[in-house]
Amino acid sequence: MNSNRPYSFLFSKNDRFSIPLLCLGLSLFFYRNNLTSIVVIAGIIATFWLAIRLLSKTKLFTRTEEDITKPTFKRKLKLFSFIIVALVSVMIIATSIALNYASSFGGEAQEFDSPNYKDGKFSNLQPTSLGPDENLSFWGTLGDYIVGDDHRSPNVDLPSKPFSLETLEDGEVSVTWLGHSTIFIRSNNATIIADPLFGDDGAGPLSLGPRPFPYENSYALDQLPEIDYVFISHDHYDHLDMDTVKFLKNSKFFVPLGVGSHLLEWGINSDNVNEMDWYDEVNISSDLHAAMTPARHFSGRGIFNGDTTLWASWVFNLHDETIYFSGDTGYMEEFKVIGEKYGPFDIAFLESGQYNIAWKEIHMMPAEVVQAGLDLHADAILPIHNSKFELALHHWDEPLELVSTKGLERNLTVATPQIGENFILGELVPQDDWWRKVSRGEQPFLKESPIVGIMLAPMNVIALLWIILPRTNSKENDVEE
């Protein structure tokens, strides 16, 4: 064997073409089969490999190396550890800067004299897990995330109605769902908005979360009339938005315990902030009474302040119309208590989206949404917390489809207005199956093109042969020599 070519089997001059071709072919295969996450993982691994390879050409960690052109495994491990430490350090520094200087994280945690507060944290009325139970496989849940799905978000603009203010008779109450959990409630004597969220920012800290779905008609804060009262369910970013709060600074805010610290941090006058505990009630005017009721969820806007503010649902009585707003919640026995104490309800806005069996105790599954409506003695329910963000694994339209279907099975009226559509309580409840009429839209060319599909197999075979054959020939030549 020729000792001058000890690595001829490992390296080939064709690799600069064959390996990229194979990577391209495999990437297209994974992409077309909704496994883009595998491509991302492979890209991360390749980035680490390249970084180690580049650093190995420097004199870093070479003191015990005999030949720095051929780094040992021990040195590669040191280089890898160095990269990890550097990345973690950058993340810690960036997070520290953000927590100290980014005002969107809100105010500091406080202490509270509340039966729901203990050892610096709020807790639910019944034991609640934020993650999968012992009967669920971690690898199964991870596999669900690895496999993508083109229908978790719409490929077209979702149908919606332009924002408008209809003429109301005295005592009439109009309600409008503006997507996700934003509810606009109006009479001639009061304007109310719950969990207002506007704009195109992502649903996460520093606007880094998922972007909102596109609507045929957009909704902006300057379209709203003067808002008298703002009700917040909890401090998660998709329910409490700093820019929206600042715009509504002249409104009266009603929030769970601790959430007021965020509002004060953002410049809201303390006279306009009313913090409440579960089952606190307030007579806001002769026409409006509100009660803050329990929910089964959690809270937090930063890394270290989880559950330091309270989460809640709300009950409104406006002109003798009774309204329930759930905020975010898992199914709970307390629905029955709320229903007996404050029901029956003319309508219940119930969170119906971003659910998964892995976190079913903090977000209701479709059948539980219908059961909650029955527990509350609601004449009708309206599914919210859907049709705006991709925050879970289900199809974007699945909550509306399943809740409306299961409601029909149990003789419960499910209101399904289009986004932005007004309707008056006590009149005909809109039940348009608008989501079924939404086009799937055109898929990307690389994913759906039959030409690309036909080319994939021969391209990958050619790339593999291009990699293998030169090595086989090289090995045979080395043996002969």
Secondary structure, DSSP 8 states (H G I E B T S, - for coil): --TT-TTTTT--TTHHHHHHHHHHHHHHHHHHTT-HHHHHHHHHHHHHHHHHHHHTTSSTT-TT-S-TTS--HHHHHHHHHHHHHHHHHHHHHHHHHHHHH-GGG---------TTEETTEE--SS---SS--TTS-HHHHHHHHHS--TTSS-SS-B-B---------TT--EEEE-SBT-EEEE-SS-EEEES---SS--SSGGG-S-----BSS---GGGS----EEE----STTT--HHHHHHTTTSEEEEETTTHHHHHHTT--GGGEEEE-TT-EEE-SSSEEEEEE--S----SSSS-TTSS---EEEEEETTEEEEE--S----THHHHHHHHH--BSEEEEE-SS--GGGTTTS--HHHHHHHHHHTTBSEEEEESBSS---SSS-TTHHHHHHHHHHHHTT-EE-B--BT-EEETTS---B--GGGGS------HHHH-HHHHHHHHHHHHHHHHHHHHHHHHHHHHHHH-
